[in-house]
Amino acid sequence: MKQLIFGCLLFIGLSAYGSDYKLTFTEQQVQQQVNTQLPINRDLGLAQLTVRKAWVKFLESERPLQLSCDVLINSFQYQGNALVVLTGDLRYQANNASFYIDHVHVKDMQVEGMPDSLQPTLKSITQQVLSQTLAQNPIYTLSNGVIEEQLLKANLKTVSVEQGQLAIYLDMY
């Protein structure tokens, strides 16, 4: 009986210890997966947005992932390019071991040759479209070599930039 109790206590102790799993990624690793998804085309009826290129940057901030996107805009009023800089919250979806960006915020948007009066509307539309797109398309998917059965049950705990790498801590509960 003492051995059973000792075994249970040992199991509980080991389960509590090391319940976090740390993954690290370089900008280059994330950039490579982002590149495989481009271009992204969205038809809005009266306009079309095409994300042709995107550049990944890690920031030491509350929202550590930044994307700068080269966007082609075609509408009945305007045709041209925009550079959109955005951030968002990272979300981990365990069923496919993928990371997504939620709550997209457009930090900056520079549009070639568009009247200033139309830019706030375009910024709002662009933020909506990119928010929907990034919430549905993973920015990074763990490869089969990294996936362990336990990762499929994990929850995202924290995200930060450590020594120039994106550090993701998963709660293994």
MIDOSE-1310 file (N, C-alpha, C; in nm, 2 decimals, decimal comma, always signed):
residues 173
mkql	+0,08/-0,12/+0,00/+0,00/+0,00/+0,00/+0,09/+0,13/+0,00; +0,20/+0,12/+0,08/+0,29/+0,24/+0,09/+0,35/+0,26/-0,05; +0,38/+0,15/-0,12/+0,44/+0,17/-0,26/+0,34/+0,23/-0,35; +0,21/+0,20/-0,34/+0,11/+0,26/-0,43/+0,10/+0,41/-0,40
ifgc	+0,09/+0,44/-0,27/+0,08/+0,58/-0,24/+0,21/+0,66/-0,28; +0,33/+0,60/-0,26/+0,45/+0,66/-0,31/+0,45/+0,68/-0,46; +0,41/+0,58/-0,53/+0,40/+0,59/-0,68/+0,31/+0,70/-0,72; +0,19/+0,71/-0,66/+0,10/+0,82/-0,69/+0,16/+0,95/-0,67
llfi	+0,22/+0,97/-0,55/+0,28/+1,10/-0,52/+0,39/+1,13/-0,61; +0,47/+1,03/-0,65/+0,58/+1,05/-0,74/+0,53/+1,10/-0,88; +0,42/+1,03/-0,92/+0,36/+1,06/-1,05/+0,31/+1,21/-1,05; +0,24/+1,24/-0,94/+0,18/+1,38/-0,93/+0,29/+1,48/-0,93
glsa	+0,40/+1,45/-0,85/+0,51/+1,54/-0,85/+0,58/+1,56/-0,98; +0,60/+1,45/-1,05/+0,66/+1,46/-1,18/+0,57/+1,53/-1,29; +0,44/+1,51/-1,27/+0,35/+1,58/-1,36/+0,35/+1,73/-1,34; +0,36/+1,77/-1,22/+0,36/+1,91/-1,19/+0,49/+1,98/-1,24
ygsd	+0,60/+1,90/-1,22/+0,73/+1,96/-1,26/+0,75/+1,94/-1,41; +0,78/+2,05/-1,47/+0,81/+2,05/-1,62/+0,68/+2,04/-1,70; +0,58/+2,10/-1,65/+0,45/+2,10/-1,73/+0,45/+2,20/-1,85; +0,55/+2,28/-1,86/+0,56/+2,37/-1,97/+0,66/+2,31/-2,07
yklt	+0,63/+2,34/-2,20/+0,71/+2,29/-2,31/+0,75/+2,42/-2,39; +0,88/+2,44/-2,41/+0,93/+2,56/-2,48/+0,97/+2,52/-2,62; +0,92/+2,60/-2,71/+0,96/+2,59/-2,85/+1,02/+2,72/-2,89; +1,12/+2,72/-2,98/+1,18/+2,84/-3,02/+1,19/+2,84/-3,18
fteq	+1,17/+2,96/-3,24/+1,17/+2,97/-3,38/+1,25/+3,09/-3,42; +1,33/+3,08/-3,53/+1,40/+3,20/-3,58/+1,30/+3,27/-3,68; +1,33/+3,40/-3,70/+1,26/+3,47/-3,80/+1,26/+3,40/-3,94; +1,38/+3,34/-3,97/+1,39/+3,27/-4,10/+1,30/+3,15/-4,11
qvqq	+1,28/+3,08/-4,00/+1,19/+2,96/-4,00/+1,05/+3,00/-4,03; +1,00/+3,11/-3,96/+0,87/+3,16/-3,97/+0,85/+3,22/-4,11; +0,95/+3,29/-4,16/+0,95/+3,35/-4,29/+0,93/+3,25/-4,40; +1,00/+3,14/-4,39/+0,99/+3,03/-4,49/+0,84/+2,98/-4,50
qvnt	+0,78/+2,96/-4,39/+0,64/+2,91/-4,39/+0,54/+3,01/-4,44; +0,57/+3,14/-4,41/+0,48/+3,25/-4,46/+0,49/+3,25/-4,61; +0,61/+3,24/-4,66/+0,64/+3,25/-4,81/+0,56/+3,14/-4,88; +0,54/+3,02/-4,82/+0,47/+2,92/-4,89/+0,32/+2,95/-4,91
qlpi	+0,27/+3,04/-4,83/+0,13/+3,07/-4,84/+0,10/+3,19/-4,93; +0,20/+3,25/-4,99/+0,18/+3,37/-5,07/+0,18/+3,34/-5,22; +0,11/+3,41/-5,30/+0,03/+3,53/-5,26/-0,11/+3,48/-5,21; -0,17/+3,58/-5,13/-0,30/+3,56/-5,08/-0,40/+3,66/-5,15
nrdl	-0,50/+3,61/-5,21/-0,60/+3,69/-5,28/-0,73/+3,69/-5,21; -0,79/+3,81/-5,20/-0,92/+3,83/-5,14/-1,00/+3,92/-5,23; -1,12/+3,87/-5,27/-1,21/+3,94/-5,35/-1,32/+4,00/-5,26; -1,33/+4,13/-5,26/-1,43/+4,20/-5,17/-1,55/+4,25/-5,25
glaq	-1,57/+4,21/-5,37/-1,68/+4,25/-5,45/-1,64/+4,38/-5,53; -1,63/+4,49/-5,46/-1,59/+4,61/-5,53/-1,44/+4,63/-5,53; -1,37/+4,55/-5,46/-1,22/+4,56/-5,46/-1,16/+4,43/-5,44; -1,03/+4,42/-5,48/-0,95/+4,30/-5,46/-0,82/+4,34/-5,39
ltvr	-0,79/+4,26/-5,29/-0,66/+4,27/-5,22/-0,57/+4,15/-5,24; -0,45/+4,17/-5,28/-0,35/+4,06/-5,30/-0,23/+4,09/-5,21; -0,20/+4,00/-5,12/-0,08/+4,01/-5,04/+0,02/+3,94/-5,12; +0,12/+4,01/-5,17/+0,22/+3,95/-5,26/+0,34/+3,91/-5,19
kawv	+0,38/+3,99/-5,09/+0,50/+3,95/-5,01/+0,47/+3,99/-4,86; +0,54/+3,92/-4,77/+0,53/+3,96/-4,63/+0,66/+3,93/-4,57; +0,70/+4,02/-4,48/+0,83/+4,01/-4,41/+0,80/+3,99/-4,26; +0,86/+3,89/-4,20/+0,84/+3,87/-4,05/+0,95/+3,94/-3,97
kfle	+0,91/+3,99/-3,86/+1,00/+4,06/-3,77/+0,96/+4,03/-3,63; +1,05/+3,99/-3,54/+1,02/+3,97/-3,40/+1,05/+4,09/-3,32; +0,96/+4,13/-3,23/+0,98/+4,25/-3,15/+0,98/+4,21/-3,00; +1,05/+4,28/-2,92/+1,05/+4,25/-2,78/+0,94/+4,34/-2,72
serp	+0,81/+4,30/-2,74/+0,70/+4,38/-2,69/+0,59/+4,28/-2,66; +0,47/+4,34/-2,62/+0,36/+4,26/-2,58/+0,31/+4,18/-2,70; +0,32/+4,23/-2,81/+0,28/+4,16/-2,94/+0,41/+4,14/-3,01; +0,48/+4,02/-2,99/+0,61/+4,00/-3,04/+0,63/+3,97/-3,19
lqls	+0,52/+3,95/-3,26/+0,53/+3,92/-3,40/+0,47/+4,03/-3,49; +0,56/+4,08/-3,58/+0,51/+4,18/-3,67/+0,53/+4,13/-3,82; +0,43/+4,17/-3,90/+0,43/+4,14/-4,04/+0,43/+4,27/-4,12; +0,51/+4,28/-4,21/+0,50/+4,39/-4,31/+0,46/+4,33/-4,44
cdvl	+0,36/+4,38/-4,50/+0,30/+4,31/-4,62/+0,30/+4,41/-4,74; +0,34/+4,36/-4,85/+0,32/+4,43/-4,98/+0,19/+4,39/-5,04; +0,09/+4,49/-5,04/-0,04/+4,45/-5,08/-0,08/+4,53/-5,21; -0,13/+4,45/-5,31/-0,18/+4,51/-5,43/-0,33/+4,54/-5,42
insf	-0,37/+4,66/-5,44/-0,52/+4,69/-5,43/-0,57/+4,73/-5,56; -0,68/+4,66/-5,60/-0,76/+4,69/-5,72/-0,90/+4,72/-5,69; -0,94/+4,84/-5,72/-1,09/+4,88/-5,70/-1,13/+4,97/-5,81; -1,25/+5,00/-5,82/-1,30/+5,09/-5,92/-1,24/+5,24/-5,90
qyqg	-1,20/+5,27/-5,78/-1,15/+5,41/-5,75/-1,00/+5,41/-5,75; -0,94/+5,30/-5,73/-0,79/+5,30/-5,71/-0,73/+5,17/-5,75; -0,61/+5,18/-5,81/-0,53/+5,06/-5,83/-0,38/+5,10/-5,80; -0,32/+5,02/-5,71/-0,19/+5,05/-5,67/-0,14/+4,96/-5,55
nalv	-0,03/+5,00/-5,50/+0,04/+4,92/-5,39/+0,03/+4,99/-5,26; +0,03/+4,91/-5,15/+0,04/+4,96/-5,02/+0,13/+4,87/-4,94; +0,20/+4,94/-4,84/+0,28/+4,86/-4,75/+0,21/+4,87/-4,62; +0,17/+4,75/-4,56/+0,09/+4,74/-4,44/+0,18/+4,68/-4,33
vltg	+0,19/+4,74/-4,22/+0,27/+4,68/-4,11/+0,16/+4,65/-4,00; +0,16/+4,52/-3,96/+0,06/+4,48/-3,86/+0,12/+4,39/-3,75; +0,05/+4,39/-3,64/+0,08/+4,30/-3,53/-0,05/+4,23/-3,49; -0,03/+4,13/-3,41/-0,15/+4,06/-3,36/-0,11/+3,96/-3,24
dlry	-0,21/+3,89/-3,19/-0,19/+3,80/-3,09/-0,17/+3,66/-3,15; -0,07/+3,59/-3,10/-0,05/+3,45/-3,15/-0,14/+3,35/-3,08; -0,20/+3,26/-3,15/-0,29/+3,16/-3,10/-0,24/+3,02/-3,15; -0,24/+2,93/-3,06/-0,20/+2,79/-3,09/-0,32/+2,70/-3,10
qann	-0,33/+2,63/-3,21/-0,45/+2,54/-3,23/-0,39/+2,40/-3,23; -0,42/+2,33/-3,12/-0,36/+2,20/-3,10/-0,40/+2,09/-3,20; -0,52/+2,10/-3,25/-0,56/+1,99/-3,34/-0,48/+1,97/-3,47; -0,42/+2,08/-3,51/-0,33/+2,08/-3,63/-0,19/+2,13/-3,60
asfy	-0,16/+2,15/-3,47/-0,03/+2,20/-3,43/+0,02/+2,32/-3,50; -0,07/+2,42/-3,51/-0,04/+2,54/-3,59/-0,06/+2,66/-3,51; +0,01/+2,77/-3,55/+0,00/+2,90/-3,49/-0,07/+3,00/-3,59; -0,16/+3,08/-3,53/-0,24/+3,17/-3,61/-0,22/+3,31/-3,55
idhv	-0,25/+3,42/-3,62/-0,25/+3,55/-3,57/-0,40/+3,60/-3,55; -0,44/+3,63/-3,43/-0,57/+3,69/-3,40/-0,55/+3,84/-3,36; -0,67/+3,91/-3,36/-0,67/+4,05/-3,32/-0,57/+4,13/-3,39; -0,57/+4,13/-3,52/-0,48/+4,20/-3,60/-0,50/+4,35/-3,59
hvkd	-0,39/+4,42/-3,57/-0,39/+4,56/-3,56/-0,29/+4,62/-3,67; -0,34/+4,71/-3,75/-0,26/+4,77/-3,85/-0,19/+4,89/-3,79; -0,06/+4,88/-3,77/+0,02/+4,98/-3,71/+0,05/+5,09/-3,80; +0,07/+5,06/-3,93/+0,11/+5,16/-4,03/+0,06/+5,11/-4,16
mqve	+0,02/+5,21/-4,25/-0,02/+5,17/-4,38/+0,02/+5,29/-4,47; +0,11/+5,26/-4,57/+0,15/+5,36/-4,67/+0,09/+5,32/-4,80; +0,01/+5,41/-4,86/-0,05/+5,37/-4,99/+0,00/+5,47/-5,10; +0,04/+5,42/-5,21/+0,09/+5,50/-5,32/-0,02/+5,57/-5,39
gmpd	-0,01/+5,70/-5,40/-0,10/+5,78/-5,48/-0,25/+5,78/-5,45; -0,29/+5,74/-5,33/-0,43/+5,74/-5,29/-0,46/+5,87/-5,21; -0,57/+5,93/-5,24/-0,61/+6,05/-5,16/-0,61/+6,02/-5,01; -0,57/+6,12/-4,93/-0,57/+6,10/-4,79/-0,71/+6,07/-4,73
slqp	-0,81/+6,13/-4,80/-0,95/+6,11/-4,75/-0,99/+5,96/-4,76; -0,94/+5,88/-4,85/-0,98/+5,74/-4,87/-0,90/+5,65/-4,78; -0,78/+5,69/-4,73/-0,69/+5,60/-4,66/-0,75/+5,54/-4,53; -0,82/+5,62/-4,44/-0,88/+5,56/-4,32/-0,98/+5,44/-4,36
tlks	-1,06/+5,46/-4,46/-1,15/+5,35/-4,50/-1,08/+5,23/-4,55; -0,98/+5,26/-4,63/-0,90/+5,15/-4,68/-0,82/+5,07/-4,57; -0,77/+5,15/-4,47/-0,70/+5,09/-4,36/-0,80/+5,00/-4,28; -0,92/+5,04/-4,26/-1,02/+4,96/-4,19/-1,05/+4,84/-4,26
itqq	-1,07/+4,85/-4,39/-1,11/+4,73/-4,47/-0,99/+4,63/-4,48; -0,87/+4,69/-4,49/-0,75/+4,60/-4,50/-0,73/+4,53/-4,36; -0,75/+4,60/-4,25/-0,74/+4,53/-4,12/-0,84/+4,42/-4,11; -0,97/+4,44/-4,15/-1,07/+4,34/-4,15/-1,03/+4,21/-4,23
vlsq	-0,99/+4,24/-4,35/-0,95/+4,13/-4,44/-0,83/+4,05/-4,39; -0,73/+4,12/-4,35/-0,61/+4,05/-4,30/-0,64/+3,98/-4,17; -0,72/+4,04/-4,09/-0,76/+3,97/-3,96/-0,83/+3,84/-3,99; -0,92/+3,84/-4,08/-0,99/+3,71/-4,12/-0,90/+3,62/-4,18
tlaq	-0,81/+3,66/-4,27/-0,72/+3,58/-4,34/-0,62/+3,51/-4,25; -0,56/+3,59/-4,16/-0,46/+3,54/-4,07/-0,52/+3,45/-3,96; -0,65/+3,47/-3,92/-0,71/+3,38/-3,83/-0,74/+3,25/-3,89; -0,75/+3,24/-4,02/-0,79/+3,11/-4,08/-0,67/+3,04/-4,14
npiy	-0,56/+3,11/-4,17/-0,44/+3,05/-4,23/-0,33/+3,05/-4,13; -0,27/+2,94/-4,10/-0,16/+2,94/-4,00/-0,04/+3,01/-4,05; +0,02/+3,08/-3,96/+0,15/+3,15/-3,99/+0,27/+3,05/-3,97; +0,25/+2,95/-3,89/+0,35/+2,85/-3,87/+0,28/+2,72/-3,82
tlsn	+0,33/+2,61/-3,88/+0,28/+2,47/-3,85/+0,40/+2,39/-3,81; +0,39/+2,32/-3,69/+0,49/+2,24/-3,65/+0,51/+2,12/-3,74; +0,63/+2,09/-3,77/+0,66/+1,97/-3,86/+0,64/+1,84/-3,78; +0,62/+1,74/-3,85/+0,59/+1,61/-3,79/+0,71/+1,57/-3,70
gvie	+0,83/+1,61/-3,73/+0,94/+1,57/-3,65/+0,94/+1,64/-3,51; +0,87/+1,75/-3,50/+0,86/+1,82/-3,37/+0,74/+1,78/-3,29; +0,63/+1,74/-3,36/+0,51/+1,71/-3,29/+0,52/+1,58/-3,21; +0,48/+1,60/-3,09/+0,47/+1,49/-3,00/+0,32/+1,48/-2,96
eqll	+0,28/+1,36/-2,92/+0,14/+1,34/-2,88/+0,10/+1,44/-2,78; +0,18/+1,47/-2,69/+0,15/+1,57/-2,58/+0,12/+1,71/-2,63; +0,19/+1,75/-2,74/+0,17/+1,88/-2,80/+0,02/+1,90/-2,85; -0,04/+1,79/-2,88/-0,18/+1,80/-2,94/-0,28/+1,83/-2,83
kanl	-0,23/+1,82/-2,70/-0,32/+1,86/-2,59/-0,28/+1,99/-2,52; -0,18/+2,05/-2,58/-0,12/+2,17/-2,51/-0,20/+2,30/-2,54; -0,19/+2,39/-2,44/-0,24/+2,53/-2,46/-0,13/+2,63/-2,46; -0,15/+2,73/-2,54/-0,05/+2,84/-2,54/-0,05/+2,91/-2,41
ktvs	+0,07/+2,93/-2,35/+0,08/+2,99/-2,22/+0,14/+3,14/-2,24; +0,26/+3,15/-2,29/+0,32/+3,28/-2,32/+0,40/+3,28/-2,45; +0,42/+3,40/-2,50/+0,50/+3,42/-2,62/+0,59/+3,54/-2,59; +0,72/+3,52/-2,62/+0,81/+3,63/-2,61/+0,92/+3,62/-2,71
veqg	+1,00/+3,72/-2,71/+1,13/+3,72/-2,79/+1,24/+3,71/-2,70; +1,32/+3,60/-2,71/+1,44/+3,58/-2,63/+1,56/+3,56/-2,72; +1,66/+3,65/-2,70/+1,78/+3,64/-2,78/+1,75/+3,63/-2,93; +1,66/+3,71/-2,98/+1,63/+3,72/-3,12/+1,54/+3,61/-3,17
qlai	+1,50/+3,52/-3,09/+1,41/+3,41/-3,13/+1,28/+3,42/-3,07; +1,17/+3,37/-3,14/+1,04/+3,37/-3,08/+1,03/+3,25/-2,99; +1,01/+3,27/-2,86/+1,00/+3,17/-2,76/+0,85/+3,15/-2,73; +0,80/+3,03/-2,75/+0,66/+2,99/-2,72/+0,66/+2,89/-2,61
yldm	+0,58/+2,92/-2,51/+0,57/+2,82/-2,40/+0,43/+2,77/-2,40; +0,42/+2,63/-2,41/+0,30/+2,56/-2,41/+0,27/+2,50/-2,27; +0,15/+2,51/-2,22/+0,11/+2,45/-2,10/+0,07/+2,31/-2,13; +0,14/+2,21/-2,08/+0,11/+2,07/-2,11/+0,00/+2,01/-2,02
y	-0,04/+2,09/-1,92/-0,13/+2,04/-1,81/-0,13/+1,90/-1,80
